[in-house]
Amino acid sequence: MEKVSKIITLLENGQHEEALQKYKAILKSGTNDERLLLGEELFHYGFLEEAKSLFERLHEAYPEEGEILVTMAEIYLEQGKEDEAIQALDKIKETDPSYPESLLLQADLYQMEGLYEVSEQKLLKAKSVLPDEVIIDFALGELYLEQGRFIEAIKSYERVVPIEQEIAGVNINQRLGDAYSAGGAFEEALPHYKKALEAGLEINTLFHYAFTALQAGMNKTAIEKFSELKELDHEYHSLYLYLAKAYEREEELELAFETVQEGLRYDEYNKDLYFIGGKLALKLNKEKSAEELLRQALVLDPEFIEAGITINKLFLHQERYEDVLEIVAIFESSGIEEPHLIWDAAASLQNLEKYSQALNKYQLAYNFLKNDQEFLADYGYFLIEEGKREEAAEIFNVLLTNDPTNEEFTEVLQRLSDES
């Protein structure tokens, strides 16, 4: 096959014009063995159109040869010609040795198109032909994992892992870890991540190991692994949020806050980092930093309700009622009616002695928070101050029904009864 070797050498040296002249000669009058070898090489090097022409010529000579049809389908797929690929694969007979491979290709194609049921049917058909082929079990595992069918994925991967630890560059233990973790079986996932890392350190696997440890409540392990990841790649943005959470759970608040600040140097548009940083600053009594961080979270996402509620708690504590109303207005401008923000507005308007507006807000919030004892108490006392004793009595009757031993509510109701 000296002619084929020369063509490949010319292509590798950038002498494309001369290479294509020799290619055309083989396409036109070369032997089928030369066409097959050259077609495979051209496909490997990415010369898809030329490879396709050679395999189409081979298909004319051997119309029922499954191996040729499979390669043609692979070329069509690389070219984005899915319909042509399916047509080629459909021509392969069930008795052909390439039939299981054609089913795998079809399954992959249907999976990419989101036709999961058809993809599964093709894979199960392939498995009925080759029941012990781990490539098919691996493909089933990949399909089930993508669908969120974690139990089936785990069963498929567990048939693979005793035979093959890695397929197509994918570590099977990592996939088992992913399937267990995604299904909520965090502790079961960890040994598989550990085995995957023993086979070769890979930062994404290390991240998933650390993240799963955090979800399992193993905070010290999570801190250890996230810290290891940070040493390997300090620009791995995702780690900082979760490392901070792990430190927070361990009551290492200063370390958690420092981690947030470090993360923001690499990921300055991460609203969740600003939010958790703001909450940590509040725990550390760093109110100025808390306000700055929470405001930035709202700049990045003006509809970030948790950030709005948290910064309002700070402003209410600081008796900055106008600032509370400013935050509420941000959400109102987006058409967001969040009950706790409406309550914040009611309390602020009450303290600003804008009683009519406060009453409107309390009444609106009541529609959402009529089962919230703390809100009802605030509302009830406000109604008393406004001289609305009958309405207040109704509220305190509800409060007492929910908390029958509360002496304060009993006394309020008695006083309201005496004054009526």
C-alpha positions as CSV (number, residue, x, y, z in Angstrom):
1,M,0.0,0.0,0.0
2,E,2.8,2.3,-0.8
3,K,0.5,4.7,-2.8
4,V,-1.7,5.2,0.3
5,S,1.4,5.9,2.5
6,K,2.6,8.5,0.1
7,I,-0.7,10.3,0.0
8,I,-0.9,10.4,3.8
9,T,2.7,11.7,3.9
10,L,1.8,14.5,1.4
11,L,-1.2,15.5,3.5
12,E,0.8,15.6,6.7
13,N,3.4,17.8,5.0
14,G,0.7,20.2,3.8
15,Q,1.1,19.3,0.1
16,H,-2.7,19.0,-0.4
17,E,-2.9,19.7,-4.1
18,E,-0.4,16.8,-5.0
19,A,-2.1,14.5,-2.4
20,L,-5.5,15.1,-3.9
21,Q,-4.3,14.3,-7.4
22,K,-3.0,11.0,-6.2
23,Y,-6.2,10.4,-4.2
24,K,-8.4,11.0,-7.3
25,A,-6.3,8.3,-9.1
26,I,-7.1,5.7,-6.4
27,L,-10.8,6.8,-6.4
28,K,-11.0,6.3,-10.1
29,S,-8.9,3.2,-10.8
30,G,-7.3,2.0,-7.5
31,T,-8.0,-1.4,-6.0
32,N,-10.8,-1.8,-3.4
33,D,-8.1,-2.6,-0.8
34,E,-6.4,0.7,-1.6
35,R,-9.7,2.5,-1.4
36,L,-10.5,0.9,2.0
37,L,-7.2,1.7,3.5
38,L,-7.1,5.3,2.1
39,G,-10.7,5.9,3.1
40,E,-10.0,4.9,6.7
41,E,-6.9,7.1,6.9
42,L,-8.6,10.1,5.4
43,F,-11.5,9.7,7.8
44,H,-9.0,9.5,10.7
45,Y,-7.3,12.7,9.5
46,G,-10.6,14.5,9.0
47,F,-10.9,14.6,5.2
48,L,-14.5,13.6,5.4
49,E,-15.7,14.4,1.9
50,E,-12.8,12.5,0.3
51,A,-13.3,9.5,2.6
52,K,-17.0,9.5,1.9
53,S,-16.4,9.3,-1.8
54,L,-14.1,6.3,-1.4
55,F,-16.6,4.4,0.9
56,E,-19.5,5.2,-1.4
57,R,-17.4,3.6,-4.2
58,L,-16.7,0.6,-2.0
59,H,-20.4,0.3,-1.2
60,E,-21.2,0.1,-4.9
61,A,-18.8,-2.9,-5.0
62,Y,-20.0,-4.5,-1.8
63,P,-23.6,-3.3,-1.3
64,E,-24.3,-5.6,1.7
65,E,-21.0,-5.2,3.6
66,G,-22.0,-4.0,7.0
67,E,-18.6,-2.7,8.0
68,I,-18.5,-0.3,5.0
69,L,-22.0,0.9,5.8
70,V,-21.1,1.5,9.5
71,T,-18.1,3.6,8.4
72,M,-20.2,5.5,5.9
73,A,-22.7,6.2,8.7
74,E,-19.9,7.5,11.0
75,I,-18.7,9.9,8.2
76,Y,-22.3,11.1,7.7
77,L,-22.6,11.8,11.4
78,E,-19.4,13.7,11.5
79,Q,-20.8,15.8,8.6
80,G,-24.1,16.4,10.5
81,K,-26.0,14.3,8.0
82,E,-28.1,12.3,10.4
83,D,-30.8,11.1,7.9
84,E,-28.1,9.7,5.6
85,A,-26.5,7.9,8.5
86,I,-29.8,6.3,9.5
87,Q,-30.4,5.2,5.9
88,A,-27.0,3.6,5.8
89,L,-27.4,1.8,9.1
90,D,-30.9,0.5,8.2
91,K,-29.4,-1.4,5.3
92,I,-27.4,-3.6,7.6
93,K,-28.9,-7.1,8.0
94,E,-29.3,-8.7,11.4
95,T,-27.0,-11.6,10.3
96,D,-24.2,-9.2,9.6
97,P,-21.3,-9.1,12.1
98,S,-21.5,-5.3,12.1
99,Y,-25.2,-5.3,13.1
100,P,-24.6,-4.8,16.9
101,E,-22.3,-1.9,16.1
102,S,-24.9,-0.4,13.8
103,L,-27.4,-0.6,16.7
104,L,-25.0,1.2,19.0
105,L,-24.5,4.0,16.5
106,Q,-28.3,4.4,16.0
107,A,-28.8,4.5,19.7
108,D,-26.2,7.2,20.1
109,L,-27.8,9.2,17.3
110,Y,-31.3,8.9,18.8
111,Q,-30.0,9.8,22.2
112,M,-28.4,13.0,20.8
113,E,-31.8,13.9,19.3
114,G,-33.5,13.3,22.7
115,L,-35.4,10.2,21.5
116,Y,-34.5,8.2,24.6
117,E,-37.0,5.5,24.2
118,V,-35.9,4.6,20.7
119,S,-32.3,4.8,21.8
120,E,-33.0,2.3,24.6
121,Q,-34.8,-0.1,22.3
122,K,-31.7,-0.1,20.0
123,L,-29.4,-0.8,22.9
124,L,-31.5,-3.6,24.4
125,K,-31.7,-5.2,20.9
126,A,-27.9,-5.0,20.7
127,K,-27.6,-6.6,24.2
128,S,-29.9,-9.4,23.1
129,V,-27.4,-10.1,20.3
130,L,-24.3,-9.7,22.5
131,P,-25.4,-10.1,26.1
132,D,-21.9,-10.0,27.6
133,E,-20.6,-7.0,25.7
134,V,-19.7,-4.4,28.3
135,I,-19.7,-1.6,25.7
136,I,-23.5,-2.0,25.4
137,D,-23.8,-1.9,29.2
138,F,-21.7,1.2,29.3
139,A,-23.9,2.8,26.6
140,L,-27.0,1.9,28.6
141,G,-25.5,3.4,31.7
142,E,-24.8,6.7,29.8
143,L,-28.4,6.8,28.5
144,Y,-30.0,6.1,31.9
145,L,-27.7,8.6,33.6
146,E,-28.7,11.4,31.1
147,Q,-32.4,10.5,31.7
148,G,-32.0,10.7,35.5
149,R,-32.8,7.0,35.8
150,F,-30.1,6.5,38.4
151,I,-30.9,3.0,39.6
152,E,-30.8,1.6,36.1
153,A,-27.6,3.5,35.4
154,I,-25.9,2.1,38.5
155,K,-26.9,-1.5,37.5
156,S,-25.5,-1.0,34.0
157,Y,-22.2,0.5,35.2
158,E,-21.8,-2.2,37.8
159,R,-21.9,-4.8,35.1
160,V,-19.0,-2.9,33.4
161,V,-16.7,-2.1,36.3
162,P,-15.4,-5.6,37.1
163,I,-14.3,-6.0,33.5
164,E,-13.4,-2.5,32.3
165,Q,-12.4,0.4,34.5
166,E,-12.4,2.9,31.6
167,I,-14.2,3.1,28.3
168,A,-13.8,5.8,25.6
169,G,-11.8,7.9,28.1
170,V,-14.6,7.7,30.7
171,N,-13.7,6.3,34.2
172,I,-16.5,3.9,35.2
173,N,-16.1,4.5,38.9
174,Q,-16.5,8.2,38.3
175,R,-19.8,7.5,36.5
176,L,-20.9,5.3,39.4
177,G,-20.1,8.1,41.8
178,D,-22.1,10.5,39.7
179,A,-25.1,8.2,39.5
180,Y,-25.1,7.4,43.2
181,S,-24.6,11.1,44.1
182,A,-27.3,12.3,41.7
183,G,-29.7,9.8,43.1
184,G,-29.1,11.1,46.6
185,A,-27.0,8.2,47.8
186,F,-24.0,10.4,48.8
187,E,-22.1,8.0,51.1
188,E,-22.3,5.2,48.5
189,A,-20.9,7.5,45.9
190,L,-17.7,8.4,47.8
191,P,-15.9,5.1,47.5
192,H,-16.3,5.2,43.7
193,Y,-14.9,8.7,43.5
194,K,-12.0,7.6,45.6
195,K,-11.3,4.6,43.3
196,A,-11.6,6.9,40.2
197,L,-9.0,9.3,41.8
198,E,-6.7,6.4,42.6
199,A,-6.7,5.5,38.9
200,G,-5.7,9.1,38.0
201,L,-6.1,12.5,39.5
202,E,-8.7,14.5,37.6
203,I,-9.9,17.8,38.9
204,N,-13.6,17.5,38.0
205,T,-13.7,14.1,39.7
206,L,-12.0,15.7,42.7
207,F,-14.6,18.5,42.8
208,H,-17.5,15.9,42.6
209,Y,-15.9,14.0,45.4
210,A,-15.7,17.1,47.6
211,F,-19.2,18.2,46.7
212,T,-20.7,14.8,47.4
213,A,-18.9,14.7,50.8
214,L,-20.4,18.1,51.6
215,Q,-23.9,16.8,50.7
216,A,-23.3,13.7,52.9
217,G,-22.5,16.1,55.8
218,M,-18.8,15.1,55.9
219,N,-17.7,18.7,56.1
220,K,-14.1,18.0,57.1
221,T,-13.6,15.7,54.2
222,A,-15.2,18.3,51.9
223,I,-12.8,21.0,53.2
224,E,-9.8,18.7,52.7
225,K,-10.8,17.9,49.1
226,F,-11.9,21.4,48.1
227,S,-8.6,22.7,49.5
228,E,-6.7,20.1,47.6
229,L,-8.5,21.2,44.4
230,K,-7.7,24.8,45.2
231,E,-4.0,24.0,45.4
232,L,-4.2,22.2,42.0
233,D,-6.2,25.0,40.3
234,H,-7.0,28.1,42.2
235,E,-9.1,29.4,39.3
236,Y,-11.6,26.5,39.6
237,H,-14.4,28.9,40.3
238,S,-17.1,26.5,41.6
239,L,-15.1,25.3,44.6
240,Y,-15.2,28.6,46.6
241,L,-18.9,28.7,47.2
242,Y,-19.0,25.2,48.6
243,L,-15.7,25.4,50.5
244,A,-17.2,28.5,52.2
245,K,-20.3,26.5,53.1
246,A,-18.3,23.7,54.5
247,Y,-16.3,26.1,56.7
248,E,-19.6,27.7,57.8
249,R,-21.0,24.4,58.8
250,E,-17.9,23.8,60.9
251,E,-18.4,27.2,62.5
252,E,-15.2,28.4,60.9
253,L,-16.8,31.7,60.0
254,E,-13.7,33.8,59.4
255,L,-12.2,31.1,57.1
256,A,-15.6,30.9,55.3
257,F,-15.6,34.7,54.8
258,E,-12.0,34.7,53.6
259,T,-12.9,31.9,51.1
260,V,-15.7,34.0,49.7
261,Q,-13.4,37.0,49.3
262,E,-10.8,34.9,47.6
263,G,-13.5,33.3,45.3
264,L,-14.7,36.8,44.2
265,R,-11.3,37.7,43.0
266,Y,-11.7,34.9,40.3
267,D,-15.5,35.0,39.9
268,E,-16.7,38.6,40.3
269,Y,-20.1,38.0,38.7
270,N,-21.2,35.1,41.0
271,K,-24.3,36.4,42.8
272,D,-24.3,33.3,45.1
273,L,-20.8,34.2,46.4
274,Y,-21.9,37.7,47.2
275,F,-25.0,36.4,48.9
276,I,-23.3,33.8,51.1
277,G,-20.6,36.4,51.8
278,G,-23.3,38.9,53.0
279,K,-24.8,36.3,55.3
280,L,-21.4,35.4,56.7
281,A,-20.6,39.1,57.3
282,L,-23.8,39.4,59.3
283,K,-22.8,36.5,61.5
284,L,-19.5,38.2,62.0
285,N,-21.1,41.5,62.8
286,K,-19.5,43.1,59.8
287,E,-22.6,45.1,58.8
288,K,-21.0,47.4,56.3
289,S,-19.4,44.5,54.4
290,A,-22.8,42.6,54.6
291,E,-24.6,45.5,53.0
292,E,-22.0,45.9,50.2
293,L,-22.1,42.2,49.4
294,L,-25.8,41.9,49.4
295,R,-26.3,45.0,47.3
296,Q,-23.9,43.6,44.8
297,A,-25.9,40.4,44.7
298,L,-29.0,42.4,43.8
299,V,-27.1,44.4,41.2
300,L,-26.3,41.1,39.5
301,D,-29.8,39.8,39.9
302,P,-32.5,42.4,40.8
303,E,-35.0,39.5,41.3
304,F,-32.8,37.7,43.9
305,I,-35.5,37.4,46.6
306,E,-33.3,35.8,49.3
307,A,-30.8,38.6,49.0
308,G,-33.6,41.2,49.2
309,I,-35.1,39.6,52.4
310,T,-31.6,39.3,54.0
311,I,-30.6,42.9,53.4
312,N,-33.9,44.1,54.6
313,K,-33.4,42.2,57.9
314,L,-30.2,44.3,58.3
315,F,-31.9,47.6,57.5
316,L,-34.8,46.8,59.8
317,H,-32.3,46.1,62.6
318,Q,-30.6,49.4,61.8
319,E,-34.0,51.2,61.6
320,R,-33.3,52.3,58.0
321,Y,-36.9,52.1,56.9
322,E,-36.5,54.2,53.7
323,D,-33.8,51.8,52.6
324,V,-36.1,48.9,53.2
325,L,-38.8,50.5,51.0
326,E,-36.1,51.1,48.3
327,I,-35.3,47.3,48.2
328,V,-39.0,46.4,48.1
329,A,-39.5,48.9,45.2
330,I,-36.8,47.0,43.2
331,F,-38.9,43.8,43.3
332,E,-42.2,45.6,42.8
333,S,-40.8,47.2,39.6
334,S,-40.3,43.6,38.3
335,G,-43.9,42.7,39.2
336,I,-42.7,40.5,42.1
337,E,-45.1,40.2,45.1
338,E,-43.0,38.4,47.8
339,P,-45.0,38.1,51.0
340,H,-42.0,38.7,53.4
341,L,-40.9,41.8,51.4
342,I,-44.5,43.1,51.6
343,W,-44.4,42.5,55.4
344,D,-41.0,44.4,55.5
345,A,-42.7,47.3,53.7
346,A,-45.7,47.3,56.1
347,A,-43.4,47.4,59.2
348,S,-41.3,50.2,57.7
349,L,-44.3,52.3,56.7
350,Q,-45.6,51.8,60.3
351,N,-42.4,53.0,61.8
352,L,-42.4,56.0,59.4
353,E,-45.9,56.8,60.7
354,K,-47.5,56.3,57.3
355,Y,-50.3,54.2,58.8
356,S,-52.7,54.1,55.9
357,Q,-50.1,52.8,53.5
358,A,-48.9,50.4,56.2
359,L,-52.4,49.0,56.7
360,N,-52.6,48.4,52.9
361,K,-49.4,46.4,53.0
362,Y,-50.4,44.4,56.1
363,Q,-53.7,43.5,54.5
364,L,-51.9,42.4,51.3
365,A,-49.3,40.4,53.2
366,Y,-52.1,38.7,55.2
367,N,-53.4,37.0,52.1
368,F,-50.1,35.1,51.9
369,L,-49.0,34.9,55.6
370,K,-52.2,34.1,57.5
371,N,-50.6,31.0,58.9
372,D,-47.4,32.7,60.0
373,Q,-47.6,33.3,63.8
374,E,-44.9,36.0,63.9
375,F,-46.6,38.0,61.1
376,L,-50.0,37.7,62.7
377,A,-48.7,39.0,66.0
378,D,-47.2,42.1,64.2
379,Y,-50.4,42.6,62.3
380,G,-52.5,42.2,65.4
381,Y,-50.6,44.8,67.4
382,F,-50.7,47.2,64.5
383,L,-54.5,46.9,64.3
384,I,-54.7,47.6,68.0
385,E,-52.6,50.8,67.6
386,E,-54.9,51.8,64.7
387,G,-58.0,51.3,66.9
388,K,-59.3,48.4,64.9
389,R,-60.1,46.3,67.9
390,E,-62.6,43.9,66.3
391,E,-60.1,43.0,63.6
392,A,-57.3,42.7,66.1
393,A,-59.4,40.4,68.3
394,E,-60.0,38.1,65.2
395,I,-56.2,37.9,64.7
396,F,-55.4,37.2,68.3
397,N,-58.1,34.5,68.5
398,V,-56.3,32.8,65.6
399,L,-53.0,33.2,67.4
400,L,-54.4,31.7,70.6
401,T,-55.9,28.8,68.7
402,N,-52.5,28.0,67.3
403,D,-50.8,28.5,70.6
404,P,-53.3,27.9,73.4
405,T,-50.9,28.3,76.3
406,N,-49.6,31.7,75.3
407,E,-50.4,34.0,78.2
408,E,-49.6,37.2,76.3
409,F,-52.2,36.5,73.7
410,T,-54.8,35.6,76.4
411,E,-54.1,38.9,78.2
412,V,-54.4,40.9,74.9
413,L,-57.8,39.2,74.1
414,Q,-59.0,39.9,77.6
415,R,-58.0,43.5,77.4
416,L,-59.7,43.9,74.0
417,S,-62.9,42.3,75.5
418,D,-62.9,44.6,78.5
419,E,-62.5,47.6,76.3
420,S,-65.3,46.7,73.9
